[in-house]
């Protein structure tokens, strides 16, 4: 398709919708209220568009959302509160964007998150507390970024982590205690 944007009421009547796939369009913006009546949405696929950022309220009504695909856009920043009401999110896909860093509270409310894909961005640093509430994270994908080192507490809360991809970065040292609780 060649969709670029939507009127804020486009999905207003779709309150029973559970899966919405909008990938591979030309979408460059999303109205903050576009998904407000999509209370039952569990999967949202917006990958391979031209999105650069989101208003902090874009996903505020999506508290049943479990899977969010945002990869292969041009996202260069994430508002720290963007995912605050996505309490049931288990899979978050942000790879192949233009992200460089995250506010320490970006994933704070995502305690059910199990899979987080961040590879192929331009991430050059990770706040030591970024993953503090991601207790259920099993897969963390950070490869192909610009990371050089990690604070010793970066992974301290990730005791369920089973898959960690760090290759193709610029890592020149790893603290001896970095993986103590993994």
C-alpha positions in Angstrom: 0.0 0.0 0.0 0.9 3.6 -0.1 -0.8 5.0 3.0 1.0 8.0 4.5 -1.3 9.0 7.4 -4.7 8.5 9.0 -7.4 10.8 10.2 -7.7 10.5 14.0 -11.1 8.8 13.8 -10.1 6.2 11.2 -10.2 3.3 13.8 -12.8 4.8 16.1 -15.4 2.1 15.5 -13.0 -0.8 15.7 -13.3 -1.4 19.4 -13.2 -5.2 19.0 -10.1 -5.2 16.8 -7.4 -7.4 18.2 -4.7 -7.4 15.4 -3.8 -4.5 13.2 -1.1 -4.8 10.5 -0.1 -1.6 8.8 3.4 -2.5 7.8 5.1 -1.7 4.5 3.3 1.6 3.8 4.6 5.1 3.7 3.2 6.2 7.0 5.2 9.1 8.4 3.0 10.2 11.3 0.3 8.9 13.6 -2.2 11.1 15.3 -1.9 10.7 19.1 -5.6 9.6 19.4 -5.6 7.2 16.4 -5.8 4.1 18.6 -7.9 5.5 21.4 -10.9 3.2 20.9 -8.8 0.1 20.1 -9.0 -1.2 23.6 -8.8 -4.8 22.6 -5.8 -4.5 20.4 -3.1 -7.1 21.2 -0.9 -6.9 18.2 0.1 -3.8 16.3 2.4 -3.9 13.3 3.8 -0.6 12.0 7.1 -1.8 10.7 8.6 -0.7 7.4 7.1 2.8 7.3 8.6 6.2 7.5 7.8 7.0 11.2 10.4 9.2 13.0 8.7 9.7 16.4 5.5 9.2 18.4 3.5 11.5 20.6 3.7 10.3 24.2 0.0 9.4 24.2 0.0 7.4 21.0 -0.3 4.0 22.8 -1.9 5.2 26.0 -5.2 3.3 25.5 -3.5 0.0 24.4 -3.2 -1.7 27.7 -4.0 -5.1 26.2 -1.2 -4.8 23.7 1.2 -7.7 23.8 3.2 -7.3 20.6 4.4 -4.1 19.0 6.4 -4.1 15.8 8.1 -0.8 15.0 11.2 -1.9 13.2 12.5 -0.6 9.9 11.2 2.9 10.3 13.3 6.1 10.8 12.5 6.5 14.5 15.2 8.7 16.1 13.7 9.2 19.6 11.2 7.6 22.0 9.4 9.6 24.5 10.1 8.2 28.0 6.3 7.8 28.7 5.4 6.3 25.3 4.9 2.7 26.7 3.6 3.7 30.2 0.2 2.1 29.7 1.4 -0.9 27.7 1.6 -3.1 30.8 1.0 -6.4 29.0 3.6 -5.9 26.3 5.7 -9.0 25.9 7.4 -8.3 22.6 8.8 -4.9 21.5 10.6 -4.6 18.2 12.5 -1.4 17.6 15.3 -2.6 15.4 16.6 -1.0 12.3 15.8 2.6 13.2 17.9 5.6 14.1 17.8 5.4 17.8 20.9 6.6 19.7 19.9 6.4 23.4 16.9 5.9 25.7 15.7 7.8 28.8 16.1 5.6 31.9 12.3 5.3 32.3 11.5 4.3 28.7 10.9 0.6 29.6 9.9 1.2 33.3 6.3 0.0 33.0 7.2 -3.1 30.8 7.6 -5.7 33.5 6.0 -8.4 31.3 8.4 -7.8 28.4 10.2 -10.9 27.4 11.7 -10.0 24.0 13.3 -6.7 23.1 14.9 -6.1 19.8 17.1 -3.0 19.5 19.7 -4.1 16.9 20.8 -2.1 13.9 20.3 1.3 15.4 22.9 3.8 16.4 22.7 3.3 20.2 25.9 4.5 21.7 25.0 4.3 25.4 22.5 2.6 27.7 21.5 4.0 31.0 22.4 1.6 33.9 18.7 1.6 35.0 17.1 1.2 31.6 16.2 -2.5 32.1 15.5 -2.3 35.9 11.8 -3.3 35.7 12.2 -5.7 32.8 12.3 -8.7 35.2 10.9 -11.2 32.6 13.2 -10.3 29.7 14.6 -13.4 28.1 15.9 -12.0 24.8 17.8 -8.8 24.4 19.1 -7.9 21.1 21.7 -5.1 21.0 23.9 -6.1 18.1 25.0 -3.7 15.3 25.0 -0.5 17.3 27.7 1.8 18.5 28.0 0.6 22.1 31.5 0.7 23.6 30.9 -0.3 27.2 28.3 -1.0 29.9 27.9 0.2 33.4 28.3 -2.8 35.8 24.5 -2.6 36.8 23.1 -2.5 33.3 21.9 -6.1 33.4 21.5 -6.6 37.1 17.7 -7.2 37.0 17.7 -9.5 34.1 17.9 -12.8 35.8 15.7 -14.6 33.2 17.9 -13.5 30.3 18.7 -16.5 28.1 19.6 -14.8 24.8 21.9 -11.7 24.6 23.3 -10.4 21.3 26.1 -7.9 21.6 28.1 -8.5 18.5 28.9 -5.9 15.9 29.3 -3.1 18.3 32.5 -1.2 19.4 32.7 -2.8 22.9 36.2 -2.5 24.2 35.7 -3.6 27.8 33.2 -5.6 29.9 33.0 -5.1 33.7 33.7 -8.4 35.5 30.4 -8.1 37.4 28.2 -7.1 34.4 26.5 -10.5 34.2 26.4 -11.4 37.9 22.6 -11.7 38.2 21.9 -13.0 34.8 
